[in-house]
Amino acid sequence: MYIMVFIVGGGLCVIGQLLMDLTPLTPAHVLVLFVVLGGILSGIGLYQPLVDIAGAGATVPLLGFGHALVTGTIEDINSFGFLGIFSGALKATATGIMAAVVFGFFMSVLFNPKGKGG
């Protein structure tokens, strides 16, 4: 299992790095591309088999975030109908989003940015 996690997760990261190194795409372009691609692949049922094989190797990279958005939305639509469109994605990804906000806040308090300005 650990080998498949490493191979799939590493392979997805290599693809992202190659896209940034060999094309004019910026990291922001690759981020959006991977999240949207993960959502599309999940919506048509092609991403879940990869998750079943690779576990965290498929759910931790950005494609996994798109997958989580779509699967959460589909689950809530099945449970709550039309209102699930609005609640599913947030429920499925709230922990990750909150962790990013909290850790980002603490890093901004603890460290000085090395950019322009005061």
N, CA, C and O atoms as a MOPAC input file, in Angstrom:
PM7 MOZYME 1SCF
protein

 N      0.82200 1    -1.19700 1     0.00000 1
 C      0.00000 1     0.00000 1     0.00000 1
 C      0.86400 1     1.25800 1     0.00000 1
 O      0.60100 1     2.18200 1    -0.76900 1
 N      1.88600 1     1.30900 1     0.84600 1
 C      2.73600 1     2.50300 1     0.92100 1
 C      3.43800 1     2.78100 1    -0.40600 1
 O      3.65200 1     3.93700 1    -0.77100 1
 N      3.78800 1     1.73900 1    -1.10900 1
 C      4.45700 1     1.92400 1    -2.40100 1
 C      3.50600 1     2.57100 1    -3.40300 1
 O      3.90700 1     3.47200 1    -4.14000 1
 N      2.25500 1     2.12500 1    -3.44000 1
 C      1.28300 1     2.72500 1    -4.35200 1
 C      0.99100 1     4.17500 1    -3.98100 1
 O      0.84400 1     5.02400 1    -4.86100 1
 N      0.90800 1     4.46100 1    -2.68800 1
 C      0.69300 1     5.83900 1    -2.23900 1
 C      1.82900 1     6.72200 1    -2.74300 1
 O      1.59400 1     7.80700 1    -3.27400 1
 N      3.05300 1     6.25200 1    -2.57400 1
 C      4.22800 1     7.01200 1    -2.99600 1
 C      4.26600 1     7.18500 1    -4.51200 1
 O      4.54100 1     8.27800 1    -5.00700 1
 N      3.99200 1     6.12300 1    -5.23800 1
 C      4.05100 1     6.18200 1    -6.70400 1
 C      2.98400 1     7.13000 1    -7.25700 1
 O      3.28400 1     7.97900 1    -8.09500 1
 N      1.75700 1     6.98900 1    -6.79600 1
 C      0.67500 1     7.83000 1    -7.32300 1
 C      0.84600 1     9.27900 1    -6.87400 1
 O      0.78700 1    10.19000 1    -7.70000 1
 N      1.05500 1     9.50300 1    -5.58100 1
 C      1.23700 1    10.86800 1    -5.09200 1
 C      2.44400 1    11.54000 1    -5.71200 1
 O      2.37000 1    12.70000 1    -6.11700 1
 N      3.55400 1    10.82500 1    -5.78900 1
 C      4.75300 1    11.36700 1    -6.41200 1
 C      4.56500 1    11.61800 1    -7.89200 1
 O      5.05200 1    12.61400 1    -8.42500 1
 N      3.85500 1    10.70900 1    -8.56200 1
 C      3.59800 1    10.88700 1    -9.99100 1
 C      2.75800 1    12.12500 1   -10.27600 1
 O      3.02200 1    12.85600 1   -11.23100 1
 N      1.74000 1    12.35900 1    -9.43800 1
 C      0.91900 1    13.56100 1    -9.61600 1
 C      1.74400 1    14.82400 1    -9.39200 1
 O      1.58500 1    15.81000 1   -10.11300 1
 N      2.61800 1    14.79500 1    -8.40200 1
 C      3.47700 1    15.94700 1    -8.13800 1
 C      4.48100 1    16.16000 1    -9.26700 1
 O      4.77000 1    17.30200 1    -9.62600 1
 N      5.01200 1    15.08600 1    -9.82900 1
 C      5.94100 1    15.20400 1   -10.96100 1
 C      5.22800 1    15.83400 1   -12.15500 1
 O      5.79900 1    16.68300 1   -12.84000 1
 N      3.99400 1    15.42600 1   -12.40500 1
 C      3.23300 1    16.01500 1   -13.51000 1
 C      3.06500 1    17.51600 1   -13.29300 1
 O      3.25400 1    18.30200 1   -14.22100 1
 N      2.71600 1    17.91100 1   -12.08600 1
 C      2.57500 1    19.32800 1   -11.78400 1
 C      3.86700 1    20.09100 1   -11.96000 1
 O      3.87100 1    21.19400 1   -12.50800 1
 N      4.97000 1    19.51300 1   -11.49800 1
 C      6.27000 1    20.17500 1   -11.63500 1
 C      6.67200 1    20.30400 1   -13.10000 1
 O      7.19300 1    21.33800 1   -13.51700 1
 N      6.43200 1    19.26000 1   -13.87100 1
 C      6.75200 1    19.31600 1   -15.30100 1
 C      5.91200 1    20.37900 1   -16.01700 1
 O      6.40800 1    21.07900 1   -16.90000 1
 N      4.65000 1    20.49200 1   -15.63400 1
 C      3.80600 1    21.52900 1   -16.22700 1
 C      4.36500 1    22.92200 1   -15.94300 1
 O      4.32800 1    23.79500 1   -16.81000 1
 N      4.88000 1    23.13000 1   -14.73500 1
 C      5.44000 1    24.44500 1   -14.39900 1
 C      6.79000 1    24.68200 1   -15.05800 1
 O      7.11400 1    25.81200 1   -15.42200 1
 N      7.57900 1    23.62500 1   -15.21300 1
 C      8.92200 1    23.77300 1   -15.77900 1
 C      8.93500 1    23.84400 1   -17.30700 1
 O      9.75000 1    24.56000 1   -17.88800 1
 N      8.04100 1    23.10900 1   -17.95400 1
 C      8.11200 1    22.96700 1   -19.40900 1
 C      7.05300 1    23.75000 1   -20.17800 1
 O      7.07000 1    23.76300 1   -21.40900 1
 N      6.14300 1    24.39500 1   -19.47900 1
 C      5.09700 1    25.17800 1   -20.13800 1
 C      5.07900 1    26.57700 1   -19.52100 1
 O      5.70100 1    26.80500 1   -18.48300 1
 N      4.38300 1    27.49600 1   -20.14200 1
 C      4.29300 1    28.84300 1   -19.55300 1
 C      3.31100 1    28.94200 1   -18.38300 1
 O      3.04700 1    30.04000 1   -17.89400 1
 N      2.77100 1    27.81400 1   -17.93200 1
 C      1.81400 1    27.83400 1   -16.82700 1
 C      2.50100 1    28.23900 1   -15.52600 1
 O      3.61800 1    27.81000 1   -15.23700 1
 N      1.81800 1    29.06600 1   -14.75400 1
 C      2.32600 1    29.47100 1   -13.44600 1
 C      1.81800 1    28.49400 1   -12.39100 1
 O      0.92300 1    27.69700 1   -12.67500 1
 N      2.37500 1    28.53900 1   -11.16800 1
 C      1.84400 1    27.67200 1   -10.10900 1
 C      0.34300 1    27.86300 1    -9.88100 1
 O     -0.36500 1    26.89900 1    -9.58600 1
 N     -0.14400 1    29.09500 1   -10.01400 1
 C     -1.58400 1    29.32800 1    -9.84600 1
 C     -2.39300 1    28.62000 1   -10.92900 1
 O     -3.46100 1    28.07500 1   -10.64800 1
 N     -1.89200 1    28.62400 1   -12.16300 1
 C     -2.57800 1    27.90900 1   -13.24400 1
 C     -2.64100 1    26.41000 1   -12.96100 1
 O     -3.67800 1    25.77400 1   -13.15200 1
 N     -1.52200 1    25.85800 1   -12.50700 1
 C     -1.46700 1    24.41800 1   -12.23000 1
 C     -2.38500 1    24.07200 1   -11.06400 1
 O     -3.04800 1    23.03500 1   -11.09000 1
 N     -2.43400 1    24.92200 1   -10.04600 1
 C     -3.31600 1    24.69900 1    -8.90200 1
 C     -4.76400 1    24.60900 1    -9.37300 1
 O     -5.47000 1    23.65300 1    -9.05000 1
 N     -5.20000 1    25.59900 1   -10.13000 1
 C     -6.57900 1    25.60700 1   -10.61200 1
 C     -6.83800 1    24.42600 1   -11.54400 1
 O     -7.88400 1    23.78200 1   -11.45400 1
 N     -5.89800 1    24.14100 1   -12.42900 1
 C     -6.03300 1    23.01800 1   -13.35600 1
 C     -6.22400 1    21.70400 1   -12.59400 1
 O     -7.11400 1    20.91900 1   -12.92200 1
 N     -5.39600 1    21.46800 1   -11.58400 1
 C     -5.47700 1    20.21000 1   -10.83400 1
 C     -6.77200 1    20.11000 1   -10.02800 1
 O     -7.38500 1    19.04300 1    -9.99100 1
 N     -7.19800 1    21.19000 1    -9.38700 1
 C     -8.44400 1    21.12900 1    -8.61100 1
 C     -9.63000 1    20.87000 1    -9.53000 1
 O    -10.48200 1    20.03500 1    -9.22900 1
 N     -9.68500 1    21.57900 1   -10.64300 1
 C    -10.79100 1    21.39200 1   -11.58800 1
 C    -10.74400 1    19.99700 1   -12.20600 1
 O    -11.77800 1    19.34300 1   -12.34100 1
 N     -9.55300 1    19.54300 1   -12.58000 1
 C     -9.41800 1    18.20500 1   -13.15700 1
 C     -9.83900 1    17.12400 1   -12.15400 1
 O    -10.50600 1    16.15800 1   -12.52700 1
 N     -9.45300 1    17.28400 1   -10.89300 1
 C     -9.88300 1    16.33500 1    -9.86200 1
 C    -11.39100 1    16.31200 1    -9.71400 1
 O    -11.98200 1    15.24700 1    -9.53300 1
 N    -12.02100 1    17.48400 1    -9.79000 1
 C    -13.47900 1    17.54900 1    -9.71400 1
 C    -14.14800 1    16.89500 1   -10.90100 1
 O    -15.12500 1    16.16200 1   -10.74900 1
 N    -13.62300 1    17.16100 1   -12.08300 1
 C    -14.20900 1    16.56500 1   -13.30100 1
 C    -14.04700 1    15.04700 1   -13.28300 1
 O    -15.00300 1    14.31500 1   -13.53700 1
 N    -12.84000 1    14.57500 1   -12.98300 1
 C    -12.60800 1    13.12400 1   -12.94100 1
 C    -13.47500 1    12.44600 1   -11.88100 1
 O    -13.94800 1    11.32600 1   -12.07500 1
 N    -13.67600 1    13.13300 1   -10.77000 1
 C    -14.54200 1    12.58900 1    -9.72500 1
 C    -15.99400 1    12.55700 1   -10.18000 1
 O    -16.70500 1    11.58000 1    -9.94600 1
 N    -16.42700 1    13.62600 1   -10.83000 1
 C    -17.80800 1    13.71200 1   -11.28600 1
 C    -18.18400 1    12.64600 1   -12.29900 1
 O    -19.33000 1    12.19700 1   -12.33600 1
 N    -17.21500 1    12.23400 1   -13.12800 1
 C    -17.51900 1    11.18700 1   -14.11200 1
 C    -17.11800 1     9.78900 1   -13.61800 1
 O    -17.18200 1     8.81100 1   -14.36300 1
 N    -16.70400 1     9.71900 1   -12.34900 1
 C    -16.44500 1     8.41700 1   -11.72500 1
 C    -15.07700 1     7.81900 1   -11.96500 1
 O    -14.87000 1     6.63800 1   -11.68400 1
 N    -14.13100 1     8.60100 1   -12.48000 1
 C    -12.80900 1     8.04200 1   -12.77100 1
 C    -11.79000 1     8.24200 1   -11.64100 1
 O    -10.75400 1     7.57800 1   -11.63100 1
 N    -12.06400 1     9.13600 1   -10.70000 1
 C    -11.06200 1     9.41500 1    -9.66700 1
 C    -11.17200 1     8.47600 1    -8.46300 1
 O    -10.16000 1     8.16200 1    -7.83600 1
 N    -12.38300 1     8.02700 1    -8.13200 1
 C    -12.55900 1     7.14900 1    -6.97300 1
 C    -11.76800 1     5.83700 1    -7.08100 1
 O    -11.21600 1     5.39100 1    -6.07500 1
 N    -11.69200 1     5.20500 1    -8.25500 1
 C    -10.85200 1     3.99500 1    -8.34300 1
 C     -9.38300 1     4.28500 1    -8.02100 1
 O     -8.70600 1     3.44200 1    -7.43100 1
 N     -8.88700 1     5.45600 1    -8.39600 1
 C     -7.50900 1     5.83200 1    -8.05300 1
 C     -7.36800 1     6.01300 1    -6.55100 1
 O     -6.35900 1     5.61100 1    -5.97100 1
 N     -8.36800 1     6.61300 1    -5.91300 1
 C     -8.36000 1     6.77000 1    -4.44900 1
 C     -8.37400 1     5.39900 1    -3.78000 1
 O     -7.69100 1     5.18900 1    -2.77700 1
 N     -9.14500 1     4.46900 1    -4.32900 1
 C     -9.21500 1     3.12300 1    -3.75000 1
 C     -7.87000 1     2.41000 1    -3.83500 1
 O     -7.52400 1     1.63200 1    -2.94600 1
 N     -7.11800 1     2.66300 1    -4.88200 1
 C     -5.81400 1     2.02200 1    -5.06300 1
 C     -4.72400 1     2.71800 1    -4.26100 1
 O     -3.89700 1     2.05800 1    -3.63200 1
 N     -4.71700 1     4.05400 1    -4.28100 1
 C     -3.57900 1     4.80800 1    -3.74300 1
 C     -3.86000 1     5.53600 1    -2.43900 1
 O     -2.92600 1     6.09100 1    -1.86000 1
 N     -5.06800 1     5.56600 1    -1.95100 1
 C     -5.37000 1     6.21700 1    -0.68000 1
 C     -4.91400 1     7.66300 1    -0.64300 1
 O     -5.29700 1     8.46700 1    -1.49300 1
 N     -4.08700 1     7.99200 1     0.35400 1
 C     -3.61800 1     9.37100 1     0.53600 1
 C     -2.77700 1     9.86300 1    -0.62900 1
 O     -2.66800 1    11.07300 1    -0.82800 1
 N     -2.18600 1     8.97900 1    -1.39600 1
 C     -1.43200 1     9.39400 1    -2.57400 1
 C     -2.30600 1    10.06700 1    -3.60900 1
 O     -1.81500 1    10.82400 1    -4.44600 1
 N     -3.60500 1     9.79300 1    -3.55500 1
 C     -4.54800 1    10.40900 1    -4.49100 1
 C     -5.39900 1    11.49000 1    -3.82600 1
 O     -5.91000 1    12.37100 1    -4.51600 1
 N     -5.56300 1    11.44400 1    -2.50800 1
 C     -6.44000 1    12.41600 1    -1.84800 1
 C     -5.70400 1    13.64200 1    -1.33300 1
 O     -6.32400 1    14.69600 1    -1.18600 1
 N     -4.41300 1    13.55300 1    -1.05300 1
 C     -3.68200 1    14.69000 1    -0.50700 1
 C     -3.31100 1    15.72200 1    -1.57400 1
 O     -3.43300 1    16.91400 1    -1.29300 1
 N     -2.86700 1    15.35000 1    -2.77600 1
 C     -2.55200 1    16.37800 1    -3.78100 1
 C     -3.79000 1    17.18600 1    -4.17600 1
 O     -4.90600 1    16.86200 1    -3.76900 1
 N     -3.58800 1    18.21600 1    -4.95400 1
 C     -4.66300 1    19.12900 1    -5.32900 1
 C     -5.81700 1    18.45200 1    -6.04300 1
 O     -6.96300 1    18.87500 1    -5.89200 1
 N     -5.54900 1    17.42900 1    -6.80500 1
 C     -6.63600 1    16.70900 1    -7.45500 1
 C     -7.59500 1    16.14500 1    -6.40900 1
 O     -8.80400 1    16.08000 1    -6.63500 1
 N     -7.05600 1    15.74400 1    -5.28000 1
 C     -7.88100 1    15.20800 1    -4.19500 1
 C     -8.81700 1    16.24900 1    -3.61100 1
 O     -9.90500 1    15.90900 1    -3.14600 1
 N     -8.40700 1    17.52400 1    -3.62800 1
 C     -9.28300 1    18.58900 1    -3.14000 1
 C    -10.48500 1    18.74300 1    -4.06800 1
 O    -11.61600 1    18.88300 1    -3.60300 1
 N    -10.24700 1    18.71700 1    -5.36600 1
 C    -11.35400 1    18.75800 1    -6.32300 1
 C    -12.27700 1    17.56400 1    -6.14900 1
 O    -13.49900 1    17.69300 1    -6.22200 1
 N    -11.68300 1    16.40500 1    -5.91900 1
 C    -12.45700 1    15.18400 1    -5.66800 1
 C    -13.32600 1    15.34300 1    -4.42400 1
 O    -14.49900 1    14.97000 1    -4.43600 1
 N    -12.75700 1    15.89500 1    -3.34500 1
 C    -13.50700 1    16.09100 1    -2.10900 1
 C    -14.66600 1    17.06800 1    -2.30700 1
 O    -15.75600 1    16.85700 1    -1.77700 1
 N    -14.42900 1    18.13100 1    -3.06600 1
 C    -15.49900 1    19.09600 1    -3.33700 1
 C    -16.68200 1    18.42900 1    -4.03800 1
 O    -17.83500 1    18.62400 1    -3.65300 1
 N    -16.38400 1    17.64500 1    -5.06300 1
 C    -17.44600 1    17.02700 1    -5.85300 1
 C    -18.14700 1    15.91500 1    -5.07400 1
 O    -19.37600 1    15.84800 1    -5.07500 1
 N    -17.38900 1    15.04500 1    -4.41100 1
 C    -18.04700 1    13.95500 1    -3.67200 1
 C    -18.88600 1    14.48800 1    -2.52700 1
 O    -19.96300 1    13.95800 1    -2.25500 1
 N    -18.41000 1    15.53400 1    -1.84600 1
 C    -19.21000 1    16.14000 1    -0.77500 1
 C    -20.49200 1    16.74200 1    -1.30400 1
 O    -21.55000 1    16.61200 1    -0.68800 1
 N    -20.40000 1    17.40100 1    -2.44800 1
 C    -21.58900 1    18.00100 1    -3.05500 1
 C    -22.58600 1    16.92200 1    -3.48400 1
 O    -23.78700 1    17.05000 1    -3.24400 1
 N    -22.09000 1    15.87300 1    -4.11000 1
 C    -22.98300 1    14.78400 1    -4.54600 1
 C    -23.66100 1    14.13000 1    -3.35600 1
 O    -24.85800 1    13.84600 1    -3.40800 1
 N    -22.91100 1    13.88400 1    -2.27300 1
 C    -23.51400 1    13.27300 1    -1.07200 1
 C    -24.61200 1    14.15500 1    -0.49100 1
 O    -25.67700 1    13.65300 1    -0.13100 1
 N    -24.37100 1    15.45700 1    -0.39500 1
 C    -25.38700 1    16.34600 1     0.16700 1
 C    -26.57700 1    16.53300 1    -0.76300 1
 O    -27.70100 1    16.71800 1    -0.29600 1
 N    -26.34800 1    16.48800 1    -2.06100 1
 C    -27.48900 1    16.55100 1    -2.99000 1
 C    -28.37700 1    15.33200 1    -2.78900 1
 O    -29.60200 1    15.44500 1    -2.80300 1
 N    -27.76300 1    14.16400 1    -2.60300 1
 C    -28.54100 1    12.94400 1    -2.37200 1
 C    -29.29000 1    12.99400 1    -1.05000 1
 O    -30.37100 1    12.41700 1    -0.93000 1
 N    -28.72600 1    13.68100 1    -0.04600 1
 C    -29.36200 1    13.75600 1     1.27000 1
 C    -30.36400 1    14.89800 1     1.39000 1
 O    -31.44200 1    14.72000 1     1.95800 1
 N    -30.01600 1    16.07500 1     0.85600 1
 C    -30.82200 1    17.26600 1     1.09400 1
 C    -31.42600 1    17.88100 1    -0.16400 1
 O    -32.08300 1    18.92000 1    -0.09200 1
 N    -31.21200 1    17.25400 1    -1.30100 1
 C    -31.75200 1    17.79600 1    -2.53200 1
 C    -30.98900 1    19.02100 1    -3.00600 1
 O    -29.76600 1    19.09000 1    -2.88500 1
 N    -31.71800 1    19.98400 1    -3.54500 1
 C    -31.11200 1    21.16800 1    -4.14900 1
 C    -30.18000 1    21.91700 1    -3.19300 1
 O    -29.14300 1    22.42600 1    -3.62000 1
 N    -30.53000 1    21.98900 1    -1.92300 1
 C    -29.69500 1    22.71700 1    -0.95500 1
 C    -28.32700 1    22.07500 1    -0.77000 1
 O    -27.39100 1    22.73900 1    -0.32500 1
 N    -28.19700 1    20.81100 1    -1.10000 1
 C    -26.91400 1    20.12800 1    -1.01200 1
 C    -25.85800 1    20.72100 1    -1.92200 1
 O    -24.66300 1    20.55400 1    -1.67800 1
 N    -26.28900 1    21.41800 1    -2.97700 1
 C    -25.34600 1    22.08100 1    -3.87900 1
 C    -24.51400 1    23.09400 1    -3.10100 1
 O    -23.32900 1    23.27800 1    -3.37900 1
 N    -25.13600 1    23.74700 1    -2.13000 1
 C    -24.48000 1    24.81500 1    -1.39000 1
 C    -23.72000 1    24.33100 1    -0.16600 1
 O    -22.76000 1    24.97500 1     0.25800 1
 N    -24.13300 1    23.20300 1     0.41100 1
 C    -23.52400 1    22.76600 1     1.66700 1
 C    -22.48700 1    21.65700 1     1.51900 1
 O    -21.56700 1    21.56800 1     2.33200 1
 N    -22.61400 1    20.83100 1     0.52200 1
 C    -21.77300 1    19.64200 1     0.41700 1
 C    -20.28800 1    19.91200 1     0.30700 1
 O    -19.49000 1    19.30000 1     1.01700 1
 N    -19.91100 1    20.82000 1    -0.57300 1
 C    -18.48900 1    21.10600 1    -0.77900 1
 C    -17.86500 1    21.68900 1     0.48000 1
 O    -16.73100 1    21.36100 1     0.82800 1
 N    -18.60700 1    22.55100 1     1.15900 1
 C    -18.06800 1    23.16500 1     2.37600 1
 C    -17.90700 1    22.15000 1     3.50000 1
 O    -16.89900 1    22.15600 1     4.20600 1
 N    -18.89400 1    21.28300 1     3.66800 1
 C    -18.78400 1    20.25400 1     4.71100 1
 C    -17.60400 1    19.32400 1     4.45300 1
 O    -16.87300 1    18.96200 1     5.37500 1
 N    -17.42600 1    18.94400 1     3.20500 1
 C    -16.39300 1    17.96500 1     2.86000 1
 C    -14.98400 1    18.52600 1     2.99000 1
 O    -14.03900 1    17.77000 1     3.21200 1
 N    -14.82800 1    19.83400 1     2.85800 1
 C    -13.48300 1    20.41300 1     2.85000 1
 C    -13.22800 1    21.39000 1     3.98600 1
 O    -12.16700 1    22.01100 1     4.03000 1
 N    -14.16900 1    21.54000 1     4.90100 1
 C    -14.05400 1    22.54500 1     5.96400 1
 C    -12.80400 1    22.36200 1     6.82400 1
 O    -12.15500 1    23.34600 1     7.17900 1
 N    -12.46300 1    21.14100 1     7.15700 1
 C    -11.29400 1    20.90100 1     8.00900 1
 C    -10.01700 1    21.37200 1     7.33000 1
 O     -9.19500 1    22.04100 1     7.95500 1
 N     -9.84300 1    21.03500 1     6.07200 1
 C     -8.64300 1    21.45200 1     5.34800 1
 C     -8.57200 1    22.95100 1     5.16400 1
 O     -7.50200 1    23.54600 1     5.29300 1
 N     -9.70900 1    23.56900 1     4.86200 1
 C     -9.73100 1    25.01900 1     4.68300 1
 C     -9.41400 1    25.71400 1     6.00100 1
 O     -8.63100 1    26.66300 1     6.03200 1
 N    -10.01700 1    25.24600 1     7.08400 1
 C     -9.76700 1    25.86300 1     8.38600 1
 C     -8.31400 1    25.69300 1     8.80700 1
 O     -7.72500 1    26.62100 1     9.36200 1
 N     -7.73000 1    24.54100 1     8.55700 1
 C     -6.31800 1    24.32900 1     8.89000 1
 C     -5.43800 1    25.29900 1     8.10600 1
 O     -4.48900 1    25.85200 1     8.66300 1
 N     -5.73100 1    25.51300 1     6.83700 1
 C     -4.94100 1    26.44400 1     6.02800 1
 C     -5.04500 1    27.86500 1     6.57000 1
 O     -4.04800 1    28.58600 1     6.61600 1
 N     -6.23900 1    28.26900 1     6.97800 1
 C     -6.43200 1    29.62000 1     7.52400 1
 C     -5.69000 1    29.77900 1     8.84500 1
 O     -4.98200 1    30.76700 1     9.04400 1
 N     -5.84500 1    28.81500 1     9.74600 1
 C     -5.22100 1    28.91600 1    11.07000 1
 C     -3.69800 1    28.87500 1    10.95700 1
 O     -3.01300 1    29.71200 1    11.54500 1
 N     -3.16100 1    27.91300 1    10.21000 1
 C     -1.70400 1    27.82300 1    10.07700 1
 C     -1.14000 1    29.03600 1     9.34000 1
 O     -0.05900 1    29.51900 1     9.67800 1
 N     -1.86300 1    29.52700 1     8.34000 1
 C     -1.42800 1    30.73500 1     7.64100 1
 C     -1.38100 1    31.93200 1     8.57100 1
 O     -0.45400 1    32.73900 1     8.50500 1
 N     -2.38400 1    32.05000 1     9.44300 1
 C     -2.39000 1    33.14000 1    10.42500 1
 C     -1.19600 1    33.04500 1    11.36100 1
 O     -0.49700 1    34.03400 1    11.58100 1
 N     -0.95700 1    31.85900 1    11.91400 1
 C      0.17000 1    31.69700 1    12.84100 1
 C      1.51600 1    31.96200 1    12.16900 1
 O      2.41000 1    32.55000 1    12.77800 1
 N      1.66000 1    31.53400 1    10.93100 1
 C      2.91700 1    31.80000 1    10.23100 1
 C      3.10500 1    33.30300 1     9.99100 1
 O      4.22500 1    33.80800 1    10.06200 1
 N      2.01400 1    34.01000 1     9.71000 1
 C      2.13000 1    35.45800 1     9.48500 1
 C      2.45800 1    36.19600 1    10.77000 1
 O      3.10200 1    37.24400 1    10.73400 1
 N      2.02700 1    35.66600 1    11.90000 1
 C      2.34700 1    36.29300 1    13.18100 1
 C      3.78700 1    35.97500 1    13.60400 1
 O      4.47400 1    36.82900 1    14.16500 1
 N      4.23600 1    34.75900 1    13.33500 1
 C      5.55300 1    34.32800 1    13.79300 1
 C      6.71300 1    34.81200 1    12.92000 1
 O      7.81800 1    35.01300 1    13.42600 1
 N      6.48300 1    35.00000 1    11.63400 1
 C      7.57900 1    35.29800 1    10.72600 1
 C      7.31700 1    36.58600 1     9.94200 1
 O      6.16700 1    36.93900 1     9.67900 1
 N      8.38900 1    37.28000 1     9.57500 1
 C      8.29400 1    38.46600 1     8.73800 1
 C      8.37900 1    38.07200 1     7.27000 1
 O      9.27400 1    37.31900 1     6.88500 1
 N      7.46100 1    38.57100 1     6.44600 1
 C      7.56200 1    38.28500 1     5.01300 1
 C      8.73400 1    39.02800 1     4.40300 1
 O      9.12100 1    40.09200 1     4.88500 1
 N      9.29600 1    38.47100 1     3.34800 1
 C     10.46000 1    39.07600 1     2.68700 1
 C     10.03900 1    39.75300 1     1.38800 1
 O     10.69700 1    39.58200 1     0.36100 1
 N      8.97200 1    40.50600 1     1.42000 1
 C      8.49900 1    41.18900 1     0.23600 1
 C      8.70300 1    42.68600 1     0.34100 1
 O      9.37100 1    43.18000 1     1.24900 1
 N      8.11800 1    43.39100 1    -0.59900 1
 C      8.18900 1    44.84900 1    -0.59400 1
 C      7.36600 1    45.40600 1     0.56500 1
 O      6.45600 1    44.75000 1     1.07000 1
 N      7.68300 1    46.55800 1     0.95000 1
 C      6.89400 1    47.23000 1     1.98400 1
 C      7.69100 1    47.47200 1     3.23600 1
 O      8.90500 1    47.27100 1     3.28500 1
 N      6.95900 1    47.91800 1     4.26400 1
 C      7.53500 1    48.36900 1     5.52100 1
 C      8.22500 1    47.35500 1     6.29600 1
 O      8.74300 1    47.64800 1     7.37400 1

